[in-house]
Amino acid sequence: MEPVALFLFAFALLINAGTPGPSIAALVSRVISNGWRDIAPFVAAMWLGEVIWLTVAVAGLSALAETFHIAFLMLKYCGVAYLAYLAWKMWHEPVTTEEETLPEGRSGWSMFAAGMALTLGNPKIMVFYLALLPTLIDLSNASMSLWAVVASVTVIVLAGIDIAWVALAHHARKMLKTPRAIKIANRVGATSLGGAAIVIASR
């Protein structure tokens, strides 16, 4: 595989994944409301979900999305429902500046399932791997070594992006010292999550 093609893929993925969208909105809002300590299962599921889409594209199974349209539609609306739930919860979050009264984290499995549903049902991610990836990388002679290299680059790029967003969200959370600031942040986060849910549902 040519280094130039791999660089172009990494750059395109950086732009596609780094641009604020439903996944970033959910991640940032979760960190602002609950902190970063319980976010690992969520981001791990997001990375795994993207590797699954990558695998589907490399294996030449782009028709899978059409064949199992109903299943992917259900996944999409599971992601939408989760975003809507987060938006509702954040909008009604009690305003407090006491760290110990912040909401408790959800179970690791529920966070993992939510991240997976959100990623597998996100049209933006589907289009990138099933439609754009073949234009960036020659998949005519796909092999395990090619998959391993591209998958590794995918995880590295995604990890860099998500860790940066988590750090920014954590810093913003630390600045929320007054009830008014917390309320504004909760309402802004809830609005962004609700908007993300609408965007996904309408595609």
N, CA and C atoms as a LAMMPS dump frame, in Angstrom:
ITEM: TIMESTEP
0
ITEM: NUMBER OF ATOMS
609
ITEM: BOX BOUNDS ff ff ff
-5.0000000000000000e+02 5.0000000000000000e+02
-5.0000000000000000e+02 5.0000000000000000e+02
-5.0000000000000000e+02 5.0000000000000000e+02
ITEM: ATOMS id mol type element x y z
1 1 1 N 0.842 -1.192 0
2 1 2 C 0 0 0
3 1 3 C 0.881 1.247 0
4 2 1 N 0.568 2.19 -0.88
5 2 2 C 1.371 3.395 -0.995
6 2 3 C 1.172 4.318 0.218
7 3 1 N 2.283 4.857 0.757
8 3 2 C 2.186 5.767 1.908
9 3 3 C 1.304 6.982 1.624
10 4 1 N 1.311 7.466 0.393
11 4 2 C 0.494 8.635 0.048
12 4 3 C -0.984 8.323 0.218
13 5 1 N -1.402 7.139 -0.225
14 5 2 C -2.809 6.739 -0.101
15 5 3 C -3.201 6.619 1.37
16 6 1 N -2.291 6.062 2.181
17 6 2 C -2.571 5.924 3.612
18 6 3 C -2.672 7.285 4.279
19 7 1 N -1.799 8.215 3.865
20 7 2 C -1.85 9.568 4.417
21 7 3 C -3.156 10.265 4.038
22 8 1 N -3.569 10.11 2.79
23 8 2 C -4.821 10.719 2.343
24 8 3 C -6.001 10.157 3.121
25 9 1 N -5.984 8.849 3.362
26 9 2 C -7.052 8.233 4.155
27 9 3 C -7.073 8.795 5.567
28 10 1 N -5.89 8.869 6.197
29 10 2 C -5.807 9.383 7.565
30 10 3 C -6.283 10.827 7.635
31 11 1 N -5.915 11.622 6.645
32 11 2 C -6.331 13.031 6.62
33 11 3 C -7.837 13.145 6.427
34 12 1 N -8.38 12.352 5.508
35 12 2 C -9.829 12.384 5.274
36 12 3 C -10.588 11.929 6.516
37 13 1 N -10.077 10.901 7.189
38 13 2 C -10.71 10.422 8.417
39 13 3 C -10.642 11.477 9.507
40 14 1 N -9.51 12.166 9.592
41 14 2 C -9.352 13.238 10.584
42 14 3 C -10.403 14.319 10.384
43 15 1 N -10.629 14.699 9.139
44 15 2 C -11.629 15.727 8.842
45 15 3 C -13.034 15.204 9.117
46 16 1 N -13.309 13.973 8.663
47 16 2 C -14.647 13.401 8.802
48 16 3 C -15.015 13.159 10.267
49 17 1 N -14.08 12.564 11.019
50 17 2 C -14.369 12.224 12.411
51 17 3 C -14.189 13.412 13.355
52 18 1 N -13.297 14.319 12.988
53 18 2 C -13.028 15.451 13.874
54 18 3 C -14.052 16.548 13.807
55 19 1 N -14.805 16.591 12.695
56 19 2 C -15.864 17.595 12.567
57 19 3 C -16.991 17.279 13.536
58 20 1 N -17.425 18.253 14.336
59 20 2 C -18.504 17.984 15.286
60 20 3 C -19.735 17.39 14.62
61 21 1 N -20.193 16.297 15.159
62 21 2 C -21.372 15.603 14.653
63 21 3 C -22.058 14.897 15.805
64 22 1 N -22.967 13.983 15.517
65 22 2 C -23.707 13.288 16.583
66 22 3 C -22.802 12.563 17.573
67 23 1 N -21.784 11.87 17.093
68 23 2 C -20.907 11.113 17.987
69 23 3 C -20.117 12.046 18.902
70 24 1 N -19.56 13.108 18.333
71 24 2 C -18.803 14.078 19.131
72 24 3 C -19.722 14.783 20.125
73 25 1 N -20.932 15.122 19.68
74 25 2 C -21.89 15.785 20.569
75 25 3 C -22.214 14.906 21.771
76 26 1 N -22.449 13.612 21.521
77 26 2 C -22.755 12.684 22.607
78 26 3 C -21.567 12.533 23.553
79 27 1 N -20.374 12.434 22.981
80 27 2 C -19.17 12.27 23.786
81 27 3 C -18.909 13.49 24.669
82 28 1 N -18.94 14.663 24.066
83 28 2 C -18.665 15.892 24.812
84 28 3 C -19.727 16.135 25.892
85 29 1 N -20.972 15.939 25.537
86 29 2 C -22.053 16.156 26.504
87 29 3 C -21.946 15.197 27.672
88 30 1 N -21.569 13.958 27.377
89 30 2 C -21.418 12.97 28.445
90 30 3 C -20.301 13.371 29.405
91 31 1 N -19.178 13.84 28.862
92 31 2 C -18.058 14.237 29.713
93 31 3 C -18.429 15.453 30.554
94 32 1 N -19.112 16.422 29.96
95 32 2 C -19.496 17.621 30.696
96 32 3 C -20.451 17.297 31.836
97 33 1 N -21.377 16.366 31.612
98 33 2 C -22.369 16.066 32.642
99 33 3 C -21.862 15.077 33.682
100 34 1 N -21.003 14.111 33.286
101 34 2 C -20.588 13.057 34.208
102 34 3 C -19.085 12.931 34.412
103 35 1 N -18.293 13.696 33.671
104 35 2 C -16.849 13.539 33.773
105 35 3 C -16.329 12.482 32.815
106 36 1 N -15.01 12.309 32.805
107 36 2 C -14.385 11.442 31.818
108 36 3 C -14.128 10.029 32.32
109 37 1 N -14.328 9.758 33.601
110 37 2 C -13.89 8.492 34.17
111 37 3 C -14.655 7.279 33.65
112 38 1 N -15.923 7.445 33.293
113 38 2 C -16.716 6.291 32.852
114 38 3 C -16.932 6.278 31.342
115 39 1 N -16.123 7.054 30.604
116 39 2 C -16.359 7.223 29.169
117 39 3 C -15.656 6.153 28.329
118 40 1 N -14.738 5.385 28.912
119 40 2 C -13.941 4.419 28.147
120 40 3 C -14.786 3.417 27.345
121 41 1 N -15.817 2.776 27.927
122 41 2 C -16.603 1.827 27.123
123 41 3 C -17.296 2.492 25.937
124 42 1 N -17.697 3.739 26.107
125 42 2 C -18.391 4.467 25.043
126 42 3 C -17.459 4.73 23.857
127 43 1 N -16.26 5.251 24.133
128 43 2 C -15.333 5.547 23.039
129 43 3 C -14.784 4.256 22.426
130 44 1 N -14.601 3.217 23.246
131 44 2 C -14.132 1.932 22.704
132 44 3 C -15.144 1.378 21.711
133 45 1 N -16.426 1.508 22.032
134 45 2 C -17.474 1.043 21.123
135 45 3 C -17.501 1.87 19.848
136 46 1 N -17.258 3.172 19.973
137 46 2 C -17.212 4.037 18.787
138 46 3 C -16.075 3.615 17.864
139 47 1 N -14.904 3.329 18.44
140 47 2 C -13.757 2.899 17.621
141 47 3 C -14.031 1.545 16.978
142 48 1 N -14.575 0.616 17.766
143 48 2 C -14.867 -0.716 17.24
144 48 3 C -15.919 -0.637 16.133
145 49 1 N -16.916 0.229 16.319
146 49 2 C -17.948 0.388 15.307
147 49 3 C -17.371 0.876 13.982
148 50 1 N -16.427 1.799 14.05
149 50 2 C -15.806 2.29 12.815
150 50 3 C -14.936 1.215 12.164
151 51 1 N -14.265 0.408 12.981
152 51 2 C -13.474 -0.687 12.422
153 51 3 C -14.394 -1.716 11.757
154 52 1 N -15.592 -1.915 12.31
155 52 2 C -16.56 -2.828 11.687
156 52 3 C -16.956 -2.311 10.303
157 53 1 N -17.259 -1.016 10.204
158 53 2 C -17.592 -0.443 8.89
159 53 3 C -16.405 -0.546 7.936
160 54 1 N -15.194 -0.326 8.452
161 54 2 C -13.993 -0.472 7.637
162 54 3 C -13.87 -1.902 7.115
163 55 1 N -14.116 -2.868 7.994
164 55 2 C -14.027 -4.273 7.609
165 55 3 C -15.04 -4.621 6.529
166 56 1 N -16.247 -4.093 6.683
167 56 2 C -17.285 -4.332 5.678
168 56 3 C -16.843 -3.795 4.321
169 57 1 N -16.257 -2.601 4.31
170 57 2 C -15.818 -1.999 3.047
171 57 3 C -14.659 -2.781 2.427
172 58 1 N -13.664 -3.148 3.257
173 58 2 C -12.5 -3.879 2.752
174 58 3 C -12.906 -5.253 2.228
175 59 1 N -13.892 -5.876 2.88
176 59 2 C -14.337 -7.204 2.458
177 59 3 C -15.207 -7.144 1.208
178 60 1 N -15.499 -5.938 0.737
179 60 2 C -16.308 -5.802 -0.465
180 60 3 C -17.766 -6.103 -0.233
181 61 1 N -18.241 -5.819 0.971
182 61 2 C -19.62 -6.139 1.312
183 61 3 C -20.47 -4.89 1.441
184 62 1 N -20.236 -3.923 0.581
185 62 2 C -20.99 -2.674 0.648
186 62 3 C -22.484 -2.907 0.499
187 63 1 N -22.843 -3.989 -0.203
188 63 2 C -24.264 -4.287 -0.403
189 63 3 C -24.925 -4.744 0.892
190 64 1 N -24.105 -5.011 1.911
191 64 2 C -24.659 -5.476 3.184
192 64 3 C -25.629 -4.464 3.78
193 65 1 N -25.3 -3.2 3.647
194 65 2 C -26.163 -2.159 4.2
195 65 3 C -27.538 -2.171 3.549
196 66 1 N -27.58 -2.503 2.254
197 66 2 C -28.863 -2.589 1.559
198 66 3 C -29.595 -3.87 1.919
199 67 1 N -28.856 -4.977 1.991
200 67 2 C -29.466 -6.272 2.281
201 67 3 C -30.114 -6.284 3.661
202 68 1 N -29.404 -5.719 4.629
203 68 2 C -29.921 -5.69 5.99
204 68 3 C -30.361 -4.281 6.368
205 69 1 N -31.089 -3.666 5.455
206 69 2 C -31.514 -2.277 5.634
207 69 3 C -32.302 -2.087 6.928
208 70 1 N -33.229 -2.997 7.203
209 70 2 C -34.078 -2.864 8.391
210 70 3 C -33.243 -2.932 9.669
211 71 1 N -32.263 -3.844 9.687
212 71 2 C -31.426 -3.983 10.876
213 71 3 C -30.634 -2.703 11.137
214 72 1 N -30.058 -2.13 10.09
215 72 2 C -29.29 -0.897 10.256
216 72 3 C -30.206 0.287 10.591
217 73 1 N -31.434 0.237 10.075
218 73 2 C -32.404 1.28 10.41
219 73 3 C -32.738 1.228 11.901
220 74 1 N -32.897 0.005 12.414
221 74 2 C -33.164 -0.148 13.849
222 74 3 C -31.99 0.354 14.676
223 75 1 N -30.763 0.049 14.226
224 75 2 C -29.581 0.547 14.932
225 75 3 C -29.552 2.067 14.943
226 76 1 N -29.905 2.648 13.791
227 76 2 C -29.902 4.102 13.693
228 76 3 C -30.848 4.719 14.713
229 77 1 N -32.055 4.159 14.817
230 77 2 C -33.037 4.736 15.728
231 77 3 C -32.731 4.417 17.19
232 78 1 N -31.97 3.35 17.432
233 78 2 C -31.483 3.125 18.796
234 78 3 C -30.526 4.254 19.187
235 79 1 N -29.659 4.622 18.246
236 79 2 C -28.758 5.746 18.486
237 79 3 C -29.507 7.049 18.679
238 80 1 N -30.543 7.258 17.87
239 80 2 C -31.37 8.459 17.985
240 80 3 C -32.042 8.5 19.356
241 81 1 N -32.591 7.359 19.78
242 81 2 C -33.274 7.297 21.072
243 81 3 C -32.313 7.598 22.218
244 82 1 N -31.091 7.095 22.099
245 82 2 C -30.101 7.343 23.139
246 82 3 C -29.743 8.821 23.215
247 83 1 N -29.543 9.443 22.057
248 83 2 C -29.236 10.872 22.036
249 83 3 C -30.385 11.691 22.616
250 84 1 N -31.61 11.309 22.254
251 84 2 C -32.775 12.033 22.766
252 84 3 C -32.867 11.883 24.289
253 85 1 N -32.581 10.678 24.783
254 85 2 C -32.593 10.449 26.231
255 85 3 C -31.54 11.301 26.927
256 86 1 N -30.319 11.328 26.358
257 86 2 C -29.265 12.155 26.941
258 86 3 C -29.655 13.632 26.96
259 87 1 N -30.279 14.083 25.861
260 87 2 C -30.696 15.485 25.782
261 87 3 C -31.732 15.801 26.861
262 88 1 N -32.706 14.914 27.016
263 88 2 C -33.75 15.129 28.036
264 88 3 C -33.14 15.137 29.438
265 89 1 N -32.247 14.166 29.686
266 89 2 C -31.634 14.072 31.015
267 89 3 C -30.78 15.295 31.317
268 90 1 N -30.01 15.761 30.313
269 90 2 C -29.149 16.91 30.538
270 90 3 C -29.96 18.184 30.746
271 91 1 N -31.069 18.323 30.004
272 91 2 C -31.912 19.509 30.134
273 91 3 C -32.492 19.62 31.548
274 92 1 N -32.832 18.459 32.141
275 92 2 C -33.456 18.437 33.472
276 92 3 C -32.456 18.137 34.588
277 93 1 N -31.171 18.189 34.28
278 93 2 C -30.14 17.898 35.278
279 93 3 C -30.204 18.913 36.408
280 94 1 N -30.19 18.446 37.672
281 94 2 C -30.18 19.39 38.801
282 94 3 C -28.953 20.292 38.741
283 95 1 N -29.143 21.561 38.998
284 95 2 C -28.038 22.515 38.97
285 95 3 C -27.331 22.488 40.312
286 96 1 N -26.062 22.051 40.295
287 96 2 C -25.288 21.968 41.524
288 96 3 C -23.82 22.154 41.199
289 97 1 N -23.079 22.627 42.173
290 97 2 C -21.634 22.773 41.998
291 97 3 C -20.881 21.766 42.855
292 98 1 N -21.623 20.869 43.522
293 98 2 C -20.99 19.864 44.364
294 98 3 C -20.628 18.647 43.536
295 99 1 N -19.358 18.293 43.494
296 99 2 C -18.875 17.18 42.671
297 99 3 C -19.557 15.875 43.036
298 100 1 N -19.788 15.664 44.384
299 100 2 C -20.308 14.376 44.795
300 100 3 C -21.778 14.188 44.439
301 101 1 N -22.477 15.256 44.086
302 101 2 C -23.882 15.12 43.743
303 101 3 C -24.104 14.999 42.251
304 102 1 N -23.029 14.945 41.465
305 102 2 C -23.186 14.751 40.034
306 102 3 C -23.755 13.364 39.771
307 103 1 N -24.472 13.163 38.654
308 103 2 C -25.083 11.877 38.372
309 103 3 C -24.052 10.759 38.307
310 104 1 N -24.458 9.586 38.765
311 104 2 C -23.568 8.441 38.711
312 104 3 C -23.447 7.931 37.287
313 105 1 N -22.312 7.336 36.959
314 105 2 C -22.104 6.806 35.621
315 105 3 C -22.987 5.605 35.351
316 106 1 N -23.316 5.396 34.112
317 106 2 C -24.078 4.235 33.712
318 106 3 C -23.145 3.04 33.655
319 107 1 N -23.721 1.834 33.592
320 107 2 C -22.907 0.632 33.541
321 107 3 C -22.066 0.616 32.275
322 108 1 N -20.925 -0.087 32.363
323 108 2 C -20.031 -0.15 31.213
324 108 3 C -20.688 -0.76 29.989
325 109 1 N -21.501 -1.804 30.218
326 109 2 C -22.141 -2.466 29.084
327 109 3 C -23.168 -1.574 28.401
328 110 1 N -23.92 -0.805 29.19
329 110 2 C -24.918 0.09 28.588
330 110 3 C -24.233 1.21 27.818
331 111 1 N -23.113 1.705 28.332
332 111 2 C -22.35 2.724 27.624
333 111 3 C -21.771 2.152 26.33
334 112 1 N -21.27 0.91 26.405
335 112 2 C -20.702 0.27 25.215
336 112 3 C -21.784 0.07 24.155
337 113 1 N -22.949 -0.426 24.577
338 113 2 C -24.046 -0.665 23.632
339 113 3 C -24.511 0.632 22.996
340 114 1 N -24.568 1.698 23.791
341 114 2 C -24.991 2.99 23.255
342 114 3 C -24 3.509 22.226
343 115 1 N -22.708 3.393 22.526
344 115 2 C -21.69 3.837 21.581
345 115 3 C -21.709 3.037 20.289
346 116 1 N -21.95 1.733 20.399
347 116 2 C -22.003 0.884 19.218
348 116 3 C -23.212 1.224 18.351
349 117 1 N -24.382 1.374 18.988
350 117 2 C -25.591 1.714 18.228
351 117 3 C -25.449 3.062 17.544
352 118 1 N -24.853 4.015 18.244
353 118 2 C -24.666 5.353 17.692
354 118 3 C -23.734 5.329 16.484
355 119 1 N -22.667 4.551 16.558
356 119 2 C -21.681 4.5 15.469
357 119 3 C -22.186 3.705 14.273
358 120 1 N -22.751 2.532 14.519
359 120 2 C -23.229 1.698 13.416
360 120 3 C -24.426 2.314 12.708
361 121 1 N -25.168 3.163 13.415
362 121 2 C -26.345 3.769 12.807
363 121 3 C -26.144 5.177 12.293
364 122 1 N -24.904 5.662 12.334
365 122 2 C -24.616 7.034 11.903
366 122 3 C -24.382 7.069 10.389
367 123 1 N -25.258 7.7 9.613
368 123 2 C -25.097 7.744 8.147
369 123 3 C -23.781 8.371 7.704
370 124 1 N -23.28 9.339 8.466
371 124 2 C -22.021 9.999 8.114
372 124 3 C -20.875 8.992 8.085
373 125 1 N -20.862 8.089 9.044
374 125 2 C -19.806 7.083 9.115
375 125 3 C -19.991 6.029 8.033
376 126 1 N -21.243 5.624 7.818
377 126 2 C -21.534 4.647 6.766
378 126 3 C -21.024 5.126 5.415
379 127 1 N -21.356 6.363 5.078
380 127 2 C -20.985 6.914 3.774
381 127 3 C -19.472 6.984 3.626
382 128 1 N -18.784 7.367 4.691
383 128 2 C -17.327 7.499 4.603
384 128 3 C -16.677 6.166 4.237
385 129 1 N -17.052 5.106 4.919
386 129 2 C -16.392 3.824 4.692
387 129 3 C -16.911 3.081 3.458
388 130 1 N -18.202 3.119 3.222
389 130 2 C -18.751 2.351 2.114
390 130 3 C -18.655 3.066 0.774
391 131 1 N -18.654 4.399 0.782
392 131 2 C -18.633 5.153 -0.478
393 131 3 C -17.302 5.852 -0.726
394 132 1 N -16.742 6.467 0.303
395 132 2 C -15.527 7.266 0.102
396 132 3 C -14.238 6.466 0.235
397 133 1 N -14.222 5.473 1.133
398 133 2 C -12.99 4.7 1.339
399 133 3 C -12.453 4.082 0.049
400 134 1 N -13.315 3.452 -0.792
401 134 2 C -12.788 2.858 -2.033
402 134 3 C -12.161 3.873 -2.987
403 135 1 N -12.516 5.149 -2.846
404 135 2 C -11.908 6.166 -3.708
405 135 3 C -10.556 6.623 -3.172
406 136 1 N -10.286 6.337 -1.899
407 136 2 C -9.023 6.742 -1.285
408 136 3 C -7.991 5.623 -1.296
409 137 1 N -8.464 4.386 -1.171
410 137 2 C -7.571 3.231 -1.095
411 137 3 C -8.036 2.181 -2.089
412 138 1 N -7.096 1.606 -2.798
413 138 2 C -7.409 0.553 -3.768
414 138 3 C -7.739 -0.738 -3.023
415 139 1 N -9.021 -1.124 -3.064
416 139 2 C -9.472 -2.315 -2.356
417 139 3 C -9.634 -3.512 -3.289
418 140 1 N -9.165 -3.38 -4.531
419 140 2 C -9.334 -4.469 -5.494
420 140 3 C -8.557 -5.71 -5.093
421 141 1 N -7.426 -5.514 -4.408
422 141 2 C -6.626 -6.652 -3.944
423 141 3 C -6.473 -6.588 -2.426
424 142 1 N -7.599 -6.466 -1.76
425 142 2 C -7.575 -6.336 -0.304
426 142 3 C -7.017 -7.603 0.348
427 143 1 N -6.277 -7.414 1.428
428 143 2 C -5.684 -8.533 2.164
429 143 3 C -5.758 -8.238 3.657
430 144 1 N -5.405 -9.24 4.452
431 144 2 C -5.409 -9.059 5.9
432 144 3 C -4.388 -8.006 6.325
433 145 1 N -3.243 -7.981 5.637
434 145 2 C -2.221 -6.997 5.991
435 145 3 C -2.703 -5.579 5.702
436 146 1 N -3.403 -5.403 4.576
437 146 2 C -3.961 -4.091 4.247
438 146 3 C -4.98 -3.691 5.292
439 147 1 N -5.869 -4.623 5.645
440 147 2 C -6.88 -4.339 6.666
441 147 3 C -6.224 -3.956 7.989
442 148 1 N -5.179 -4.699 8.391
443 148 2 C -4.523 -4.442 9.668
444 148 3 C -3.897 -3.05 9.701
445 149 1 N -3.255 -2.655 8.601
446 149 2 C -2.615 -1.335 8.54
447 149 3 C -3.672 -0.232 8.612
448 150 1 N -4.721 -0.356 7.789
449 150 2 C -5.75 0.685 7.742
450 150 3 C -6.52 0.729 9.059
451 151 1 N -6.801 -0.425 9.647
452 151 2 C -7.515 -0.465 10.922
453 151 3 C -6.682 0.191 12.025
454 152 1 N -5.376 -0.056 12.015
455 152 2 C -4.493 0.548 13.021
456 152 3 C -4.478 2.063 12.889
457 153 1 N -4.363 2.539 11.655
458 153 2 C -4.386 3.984 11.417
459 153 3 C -5.726 4.572 11.841
460 154 1 N -6.798 3.853 11.562
461 154 2 C -8.142 4.316 11.936
462 154 3 C -8.252 4.515 13.441
463 155 1 N -7.834 3.509 14.209
464 155 2 C -7.93 3.592 15.669
465 155 3 C -7.041 4.703 16.216
466 156 1 N -5.841 4.849 15.66
467 156 2 C -4.914 5.895 16.13
468 156 3 C -5.502 7.279 15.887
469 157 1 N -6.04 7.499 14.686
470 157 2 C -6.626 8.806 14.358
471 157 3 C -7.839 9.081 15.239
472 158 1 N -8.714 8.092 15.373
473 158 2 C -9.915 8.27 16.192
474 158 3 C -9.565 8.516 17.65
475 159 1 N -8.567 7.788 18.152
476 159 2 C -8.147 7.976 19.545
477 159 3 C -7.639 9.395 19.77
478 160 1 N -6.832 9.884 18.842
479 160 2 C -6.325 11.25 18.963
480 160 3 C -7.44 12.277 18.98
481 161 1 N -8.409 12.103 18.086
482 161 2 C -9.536 13.034 18.004
483 161 3 C -10.371 13.002 19.274
484 162 1 N -10.759 11.798 19.684
485 162 2 C -11.667 11.679 20.832
486 162 3 C -11 12.098 22.136
487 163 1 N -9.729 11.768 22.305
488 163 2 C -9.027 12.193 23.512
489 163 3 C -8.935 13.717 23.573
490 164 1 N -8.723 14.35 22.421
491 164 2 C -8.679 15.818 22.389
492 164 3 C -10.028 16.406 22.782
493 165 1 N -11.12 15.847 22.255
494 165 2 C -12.457 16.338 22.598
495 165 3 C -12.773 16.099 24.079
496 166 1 N -12.358 14.938 24.601
497 166 2 C -12.583 14.639 26.023
498 166 3 C -11.823 15.639 26.892
499 167 1 N -10.588 15.939 26.514
500 167 2 C -9.783 16.9 27.28
501 167 3 C -10.431 18.28 27.269
502 168 1 N -10.912 18.715 26.104
503 168 2 C -11.579 20.017 26.014
504 168 3 C -12.845 20.043 26.859
505 169 1 N -13.628 18.955 26.775
506 169 2 C -14.876 18.894 27.54
507 169 3 C -14.586 18.864 29.038
508 170 1 N -13.548 18.139 29.435
509 170 2 C -13.18 18.071 30.845
510 170 3 C -12.74 19.441 31.351
511 171 1 N -11.981 20.153 30.528
512 171 2 C -11.543 21.509 30.903
513 171 3 C -12.75 22.432 31.037
514 172 1 N -13.691 22.319 30.111
515 172 2 C -14.901 23.146 30.179
516 172 3 C -15.708 22.813 31.432
517 173 1 N -15.751 21.556 31.783
518 173 2 C -16.491 21.133 32.973
519 173 3 C -15.89 21.729 34.24
520 174 1 N -14.556 21.787 34.29
521 174 2 C -13.879 22.341 35.454
522 174 3 C -14.164 23.829 35.615
523 175 1 N -14.471 24.502 34.507
524 175 2 C -14.739 25.938 34.571
525 175 3 C -16.159 26.238 35.032
526 176 1 N -16.994 25.208 35.107
527 176 2 C -18.384 25.431 35.509
528 176 3 C -18.458 25.492 37.032
529 177 1 N -18.306 26.674 37.575
530 177 2 C -18.246 26.842 39.023
531 177 3 C -19.512 27.455 39.611
532 178 1 N -20.389 28.006 38.782
533 178 2 C -21.595 28.639 39.297
534 178 3 C -22.818 27.907 38.777
535 179 1 N -23.921 27.916 39.542
536 179 2 C -25.147 27.258 39.09
537 179 3 C -25.631 27.769 37.737
538 180 1 N -25.483 29.083 37.504
539 180 2 C -25.926 29.652 36.228
540 180 3 C -25.1 29.083 35.068
541 181 1 N -23.78 28.997 35.251
542 181 2 C -22.924 28.454 34.198
543 181 3 C -23.262 26.995 33.924
544 182 1 N -23.527 26.237 34.985
545 182 2 C -23.876 24.829 34.824
546 182 3 C -25.194 24.69 34.072
547 183 1 N -26.163 25.525 34.429
548 183 2 C -27.471 25.454 33.765
549 183 3 C -27.355 25.781 32.28
550 184 1 N -26.577 26.821 31.96
551 184 2 C -26.388 27.203 30.558
552 184 3 C -25.703 26.074 29.794
553 185 1 N -24.647 25.492 30.399
554 185 2 C -23.926 24.404 29.744
555 185 3 C -24.844 23.206 29.516
556 186 1 N -25.681 22.894 30.519
557 186 2 C -26.609 21.778 30.37
558 186 3 C -27.603 22.026 29.241
559 187 1 N -28.126 23.238 29.158
560 187 2 C -29.113 23.551 28.118
561 187 3 C -28.472 23.542 26.729
562 188 1 N -27.244 24.082 26.63
563 188 2 C -26.549 24.073 25.337
564 188 3 C -26.252 22.638 24.912
565 189 1 N -25.756 21.828 25.861
566 189 2 C -25.462 20.434 25.557
567 189 3 C -26.712 19.664 25.172
568 190 1 N -27.807 19.892 25.893
569 190 2 C -29.061 19.203 25.591
570 190 3 C -29.574 19.591 24.207
571 191 1 N -29.454 20.872 23.865
572 191 2 C -29.896 21.334 22.548
573 191 3 C -29.059 20.705 21.432
574 192 1 N -27.74 20.614 21.646
575 192 2 C -26.871 20.02 20.624
576 192 3 C -27.165 18.535 20.459
577 193 1 N -27.43 17.854 21.551
578 193 2 C -27.765 16.431 21.479
579 193 3 C -29.095 16.212 20.77
580 194 1 N -30.085 17.047 21.127
581 194 2 C -31.379 16.935 20.459
582 194 3 C -31.271 17.209 18.973
583 195 1 N -30.455 18.205 18.622
584 195 2 C -30.238 18.506 17.211
585 195 3 C -29.557 17.365 16.48
586 196 1 N -28.58 16.753 17.156
587 196 2 C -27.89 15.602 16.553
588 196 3 C -28.857 14.447 16.319
589 197 1 N -29.75 14.214 17.274
590 197 2 C -30.74 13.141 17.115
591 197 3 C -31.648 13.404 15.911
592 198 1 N -32.047 14.658 15.746
593 198 2 C -32.916 15.024 14.616
594 198 3 C -32.196 14.836 13.293
595 199 1 N -30.912 15.238 13.25
596 199 2 C -30.12 15.104 12.024
597 199 3 C -30.02 13.638 11.598
598 200 1 N -29.681 12.758 12.559
599 200 2 C -29.552 11.331 12.247
600 200 3 C -30.892 10.747 11.813
601 201 1 N -31.967 11.099 12.532
602 201 2 C -33.281 10.542 12.218
603 201 3 C -33.78 10.962 10.848
604 202 1 N -33.376 12.16 10.415
605 202 2 C -33.893 12.681 9.141
606 202 3 C -33.119 12.197 7.919
607 203 1 N -31.957 11.509 8.132
608 203 2 C -31.144 11.06 6.996
609 203 3 C -31.567 9.664 6.562
